[in-house]
Amino acid sequence: MAEIRVPTLGESVTEATIGRWFKKAGDAVRADEALAELETDKVTLEVNAPAAGVLAEIVAKEGETVGPGALLGQIAEGAAAPGKSGETAGKGPAPKPAPAPAAPAPKSAAAPAPAAPAPAATQMPPAPSAAKIAVEQGIDIAQVPGSGKRGQALKSDVVQFAARQAAAPQPAQEGRVQELPAQEARVEAPPPRVPVPQEDARREERVKMSRLRQTIARRLKEAQNTAAMLTTFNEVDMSALIELRKRYKEAFEKRHGVKLGFMGFFVKACCQALEEVPAVNAEIDGTDIIYKRFCHVGVAVGTEKGLVVPVVRDADRLSLAEIEKTIAELGRKAREGALDIADLQGGTFTISNGGVYGSLMSTPILNAPQSGILGMHKIQERPVVVDGKIEARPMMYLALSYDHRVVDGKEAVTFLVRVKELLEDPARLALGL
């Protein structure tokens, strides 16, 4: 048997959720064929078959939480002839009856001998993550209704069960007010939802949040709760940049094989401003402030599964063409779900472009532990006064959200004004002025 295990998930990633299996028990598989999809709090990755054969057993079901190295399933090697039109006559039928009795065997082995046959036939044992939380919360796992296959109790079932218990009236325990908070605090479950009329409930759709969406929600809320966040605004006259792009975009694409966009100019301008105002490129570590002498700029990208922020590393050392190529490649990988963990780590500053969706003004939330994030917005013609005359100019609002614990107001405004100056006179970027 060849074991299918969770691969190394990357730095700071300790668990993943089984998104879906591409194969079912009894299916023939080829070596290196994608078998399952794992969702982490950073990226979605595929688990490939370690050998050719037949998928004999699926140990970890869809929706379960697993850690690095955890057993996902097993392959009966050489039991089929993958890559051919069908199974071999001698080996094809043999493995198919095997999965049915084999699947519950490892699960029931973990239970006491007298009780093993009953759960294997009627109900799956709880998921490891569910059992762990139940022990921590002092919950009888047998009382938790399972929503998994064959009634298996999942992690979400235990959390919801604990939340319902906490919300239920407990008149007999009124004298134990001081004992409850410490235990309930571990659940971290939202308050129960307000009941809705039956007619409305039938027209609702309930969809479980992906790990990525849960992580986005958690980190954004943590940033609001931790940082002393403040936003300062300015506006940029994009006339010179639009004219420059219009004049050279065809020659640029022909020479470098990539389109000339606005984001490359913004990245270059921010890198130059970060060198001059290092506090915006710093982070807090305990009672220390760490100043980064390099610029790893995160560029927020919207995908079907949520917002991800791949990082352009050492952007301060790259040319405009190199930045545009890197952004184009990271964007492609993000849309295809092919980003690596390394693509998302190490950012020191972030740029978010809500303008592509039509946003005119917003206050972006920090990408912790970073101390600054720049929000770009829609380019819109507005009347402005130029040399005493009112003219229609293509203007863009810029928003810099910053951590006031690290960045003073003077530094934040100085940074944003510097970015504005560089964008309104792009020749400064080329000359380093």
C-alpha atoms as one frame of an Amber mdcrd trajectory, in Angstrom:
protein
   0.000   0.000   0.000   1.209   3.513  -0.833   0.145   6.119   1.709  -1.318
   9.471   0.656  -0.256  12.114   3.160  -0.631  15.867   3.581   2.458  17.588
   2.118   4.413  20.309   3.886   2.087  23.313   3.981   4.662  26.044   4.381
   5.885  28.368   7.097   3.255  29.274   9.740   0.604  27.024   8.128  -0.296
  24.274  10.598  -3.519  22.835   9.215  -5.650  22.479   6.111  -9.188  21.454
   5.241 -10.070  18.750   2.735 -11.839  20.723   0.019 -12.793  17.851  -2.247
 -11.623  14.483  -3.536 -11.262  14.121  -7.301 -11.388  10.316  -7.009 -13.473
   7.858  -5.014 -12.492   4.563  -3.433 -11.996   1.939  -6.094 -10.954   4.349
  -8.849  -7.771   3.709 -10.795  -5.133   6.422 -10.425  -1.913   7.324 -12.182
   1.303   8.347 -10.467   1.352  12.109  -9.764  -2.342  12.450 -10.685  -4.227
  15.024  -8.613  -6.318  13.192  -6.015  -7.557  15.815  -3.561  -7.704  19.548
  -2.983  -6.575  21.094   0.306  -7.607  24.557   1.470  -5.249  26.396   3.804
  -5.614  29.881   5.209  -3.330  31.134   2.431  -3.713  29.058  -0.724  -5.463
  26.041  -2.234  -3.154  23.188  -3.203  -3.507  19.738  -4.728  -2.307  16.399
  -3.362  -0.941  14.059  -6.024  -0.831  10.274  -6.087   2.512   8.906  -4.827
   2.146   5.800  -7.018  -0.034   4.178  -9.671  -2.759   1.734  -8.702  -6.238
   1.851  -7.191  -7.455   4.241  -4.503  -8.158   1.605  -1.861  -9.225   3.848
   1.004 -10.086   7.474   1.788  -9.252   8.139   5.432  -9.813  11.902   5.670
 -13.197  12.978   4.325 -14.193  16.251   2.702 -14.529  19.033   5.279 -12.119
  17.487   7.780  -9.177  19.471   9.161  -5.767  17.816   8.864  -2.188  18.726
   9.682   1.089  18.289   7.770   1.924  14.615   7.313  -1.591  13.395   8.200
  -2.800  10.252   6.435  -5.380  11.045   3.750  -5.804   7.655   2.128  -4.057
   4.633   0.660  -3.357   3.313  -2.821  -3.169  -0.367  -3.687  -0.133  -0.325
  -5.933  -0.194  -2.300  -9.178  -3.857  -3.253  -8.712  -4.806  -1.598 -12.002
  -3.188  -0.447 -15.215  -3.544   3.337 -15.149  -3.082   5.124 -18.451  -4.725
   2.314 -20.455  -8.278   2.181 -21.700  -9.480   0.012 -18.838  -8.431  -2.267
 -15.992  -6.576  -5.510 -16.586  -8.678  -8.645 -16.603  -6.779 -10.291 -13.785
  -6.195  -7.313 -11.479  -9.033  -4.882 -12.242 -11.968  -6.465 -10.331  -9.851
  -7.564  -7.362  -9.420  -4.256  -5.544 -13.026  -3.070  -6.008 -14.633  -5.224
  -3.286 -11.695  -4.493  -0.961 -12.461  -0.839  -0.169 -15.901  -1.506   1.343
 -14.702  -3.598   4.321 -11.332  -1.852   4.447 -12.630   1.718   4.848 -14.134
   1.402   8.347 -11.459  -1.000   9.625  -8.834   1.583  10.636 -11.497   3.824
  12.188 -13.046   1.091  14.318  -9.629  -0.053  15.473  -9.271   3.106  17.504
 -12.489   2.409  19.474 -12.848  -0.129  22.303 -13.265  -3.679  21.008 -16.865
  -4.289  22.141 -18.177  -1.059  20.538 -16.193  -1.275  17.274 -18.678  -3.120
  15.021 -21.675  -0.847  15.718 -20.168   2.557  14.826 -18.501   1.130  11.731
 -21.807   0.020  10.336 -24.004   2.991  11.263 -22.025   6.074  12.160 -18.535
   7.381  11.495 -16.293   8.262  14.460 -15.835  12.000  14.963 -13.212  13.894
  12.967  -9.932  14.255  14.945 -10.319  18.038  15.102 -13.890  17.645  16.399
 -12.813  15.175  19.083 -10.013  17.504  20.192 -12.330  20.499  20.639 -14.908
  18.336  22.414 -12.296  17.239  24.964 -11.109  20.811  25.485 -14.677  22.059
  26.012 -15.764  19.131  28.158 -18.447  18.153  25.625 -19.766  14.609  25.219
 -19.041  14.007  21.540 -21.849  11.426  21.403 -24.364  14.220  22.019 -23.171
  16.265  19.025 -25.294  15.791  15.868 -22.930  15.136  12.980 -23.333  16.767
   9.566 -20.634  14.734   7.834 -21.038  11.572   5.845 -22.784   8.794   7.789
 -23.369  11.213  10.643 -19.715  12.025  11.321 -19.249  14.900  13.771 -17.068
  17.631  12.252 -15.220  20.507  13.882 -17.959  22.962  12.886 -20.601  20.732
  14.493 -18.825  20.844  17.859 -18.347  24.626  17.682 -22.027  25.151  16.879
 -23.081  22.712  19.613 -20.933  24.578  22.141 -22.406  27.905  21.020 -25.960
  26.592  21.447 -25.117  25.321  24.930 -23.640  28.679  25.881 -26.725  30.515
  24.612 -29.217  28.188  26.307 -30.712  29.308  29.681 -28.886  27.764  32.641
 -30.873  28.735  35.757 -29.282  26.054  37.890 -25.815  27.544  37.360 -26.539
  31.175  38.202 -24.261  30.928  41.206 -21.300  29.866  39.008 -20.984  33.015
  36.939 -17.250  33.313  37.588 -16.533  29.758  36.418 -18.076  29.962  32.943
 -16.276  32.731  31.010 -12.864  31.037  30.879 -14.370  27.895  29.416 -16.712
  29.643  27.002 -13.999  31.997  25.764 -12.247  29.131  24.000 -15.166  28.517
  21.654 -14.841  31.878  19.856 -18.173  31.256  18.157 -20.419  34.075  16.949
 -23.677  34.705  18.821 -26.670  32.641  17.680 -28.423  33.971  14.618 -31.715
  35.769  15.116 -34.532  33.464  13.940 -36.088  34.362  10.583 -39.616  33.668
   9.340 -40.105  30.261   7.738 -41.029  31.867   4.425 -37.707  33.756   4.331
 -35.708  30.743   5.491 -36.861  28.698   2.487 -35.409  31.317   0.145 -32.023
  31.501   1.851 -28.889  29.647   0.853 -26.374  28.589   3.483 -22.796  28.093
   2.250 -19.889  27.133   4.484 -17.098  29.706   4.499 -13.866  28.510   2.914
 -10.725  28.528   5.023  -9.444  31.430   2.944 -12.575  33.493   3.619 -12.469
  32.622   7.332  -8.846  33.712   7.478  -9.563  36.956   5.633 -12.345  37.749
   8.107 -10.236  36.859  11.138  -7.143  38.791  10.081  -9.021  41.921   9.069
 -10.790  41.958  12.418  -7.527  41.325  14.259  -5.944  44.257  12.421  -8.789
  46.532  13.521  -8.571  45.312  17.107  -4.775  45.527  17.372  -3.526  48.476
  15.320  -4.262  52.134  15.988  -5.476  52.484  12.422  -5.959  55.841  10.756
  -6.385  56.877   7.097  -5.148  59.984   5.307  -6.247  61.009   1.798  -4.912
  62.891  -1.189  -5.632  63.066  -4.905  -3.393  62.653  -7.919  -3.637  64.295
 -11.316  -3.070  61.326 -13.626  -2.664  63.420 -16.810   1.104  63.004 -17.171
   1.018  59.290 -16.369  -1.819  58.629 -18.825   0.000  60.537 -21.558   3.266
  58.681 -20.869   1.507  55.318 -20.964  -0.335  56.184 -24.169   2.884  57.255
 -25.855   5.013  54.226 -24.957   2.653  51.302 -24.248   3.034  49.704 -27.708
   6.828  50.003 -27.744   6.981  48.795 -24.123   4.911  45.686 -24.858   6.880
  44.933 -27.998  10.205  45.255 -26.171   9.343  43.496 -22.893   6.436  41.217
 -23.824   4.154  42.596 -21.126   1.559  45.376 -21.042   2.429  48.705 -19.472
  -0.060  49.327 -16.674  -0.402  51.861 -13.909   0.428  49.453 -11.074   4.121
  49.320 -11.962   4.389  53.101 -11.571   2.583  52.965  -8.225   4.900  50.224
  -6.959   7.977  52.222  -8.023   6.629  55.410  -6.439   5.830  53.626  -3.167
   9.277  52.014  -3.008  10.948  55.406  -3.386   8.645  56.945  -0.771   9.260
  54.032   1.630  12.995  54.647   1.460  12.414  58.259   2.445   9.809  57.497
   5.141  10.956  54.146   6.632   8.345  54.147   9.412   5.666  53.192   6.865
   7.795  50.149   5.998   8.154  48.984   9.602   6.319  46.688  11.998   5.962
  46.265  15.756   7.407  43.199  17.489   6.594  43.347  21.183   8.258  46.513
  22.451  10.532  46.809  19.403  10.033  48.475  16.024  11.564  46.592  13.090
  12.523  48.807  10.161  12.716  46.925   6.861  15.608  47.970   4.643  13.956
  46.309   1.654  10.610  46.601  -0.124   8.486  43.487  -0.593   5.288  45.013
  -1.968   2.056  43.047  -1.780  -0.425  43.647  -4.609  -3.996  42.701  -3.678
  -5.731  40.503  -6.274  -9.410  39.577  -6.231 -10.212  35.947  -7.070 -13.358
  33.816  -7.050 -12.392  32.464  -3.629 -11.523  35.809  -2.081  -8.792  38.413
  -1.829  -5.170  37.274  -1.921  -2.047  39.416  -1.692   0.908  37.984  -3.646
   4.194  39.741  -3.015   6.580  41.412  -5.462   9.855  40.739  -3.685  12.658
  43.318  -3.690  10.504  45.623  -5.767  12.897  48.483  -5.011  15.593  46.656
  -6.986  13.446  45.825 -10.012  12.955  47.819 -13.186   9.495  48.900 -14.264
   9.396  46.079 -16.830  10.436  43.496 -14.234   7.743  44.714 -11.835   5.059
  44.517 -14.534   6.173  40.998 -15.508   6.100  39.853 -11.884   2.654  41.362
 -11.286   1.291  39.754 -14.469   2.648  36.337 -13.484   1.367  36.566  -9.893
  -2.029  37.687 -11.145  -2.235  34.717 -13.508  -1.298  32.282 -10.751  -3.839
  33.864  -8.395  -6.686  33.507 -10.876  -5.718  29.888 -11.611  -5.356  29.032
  -7.921  -1.691  28.163  -8.471  -0.037  30.496  -5.954   2.600  28.972  -3.696
   2.889  29.742   0.002   6.122  31.620  -0.742   4.245  33.926  -3.141   2.156
  35.273  -0.246   4.722  35.653   2.517   7.071  38.397   3.609   5.277  41.521
   2.380   6.306  44.800   4.025   3.751  47.126   2.375   0.540  46.551   0.403
  -1.226  48.245  -2.505  -4.926  47.615  -3.097  -6.642  48.812  -6.288 -10.369
  49.169  -5.690 -10.568  51.397  -8.726 -10.751  48.411 -11.069 -14.174  47.697
  -9.553 -15.294  51.330  -9.726 -14.507  52.417  -6.154 -14.148  56.179  -5.881
 -13.070  56.327  -2.228 -12.358  53.791   0.523 -10.351  53.248   3.699  -8.328
  50.035   3.252  -7.630  47.830   6.276  -4.019  47.057   7.177  -2.484  43.745
   6.165  -1.038  42.917   9.599   1.700  43.112  10.785   2.438  45.759   8.151
   2.118  49.416   9.113   0.847  50.822   5.831  -1.450  50.063   2.908  -2.158
  52.282  -0.093  -5.602  52.306  -1.655  -5.912  53.213  -5.348  -9.262  54.266
  -6.761 -11.139  55.002  -9.958  -9.719  57.594 -12.361 -12.451  60.154 -12.914
 -12.463  63.501 -14.684 -13.131  66.303 -12.219 -12.877  70.092 -12.380  -9.639
  71.352 -10.839  -7.981  74.747 -10.741  -4.770  74.891 -12.830  -2.895  78.200
 -13.045  -6.024  80.053 -12.022  -8.236  78.329 -14.582 -10.778  75.553 -14.092
  -9.939  72.486 -16.173 -11.252  68.946 -16.392  -8.461  66.589 -15.311  -8.322
  62.781 -14.791  -8.048  62.565 -11.011  -7.595  59.641  -8.623  -8.124  59.646
  -4.873  -5.397  57.915  -2.871  -5.892  56.591   0.650  -3.090  55.589   3.011
  -4.173  53.594   6.050  -1.418  53.360   8.646  -0.698  52.117  12.155  -0.503
  55.226  14.316   1.520  53.284  16.891   4.447  53.308  14.455   3.678  56.062
  11.952   3.051  59.651  13.029   0.638  61.835  11.103   3.488  63.912   9.702
   5.185  60.809   8.302   1.970  59.447   6.815   1.139  62.716   5.052   4.743
  63.114   3.877   4.680  59.623   2.396   1.420  60.177   0.540   2.467  63.591
  -0.787   5.728  62.053  -2.009   3.816  59.346  -3.908   1.596  62.043  -5.413
   4.607  64.087  -6.582   6.257  61.089  -8.223   3.105  60.049 -10.068   2.287
  63.531 -11.306   5.817  63.916 -12.663   6.865  60.369 -13.738  10.276  61.593
 -14.905  11.208  61.768 -11.214  10.909  57.988 -11.033  13.410  57.514 -13.842
  15.801  60.101 -12.426  15.420  59.088  -8.786  14.418  62.589  -7.748
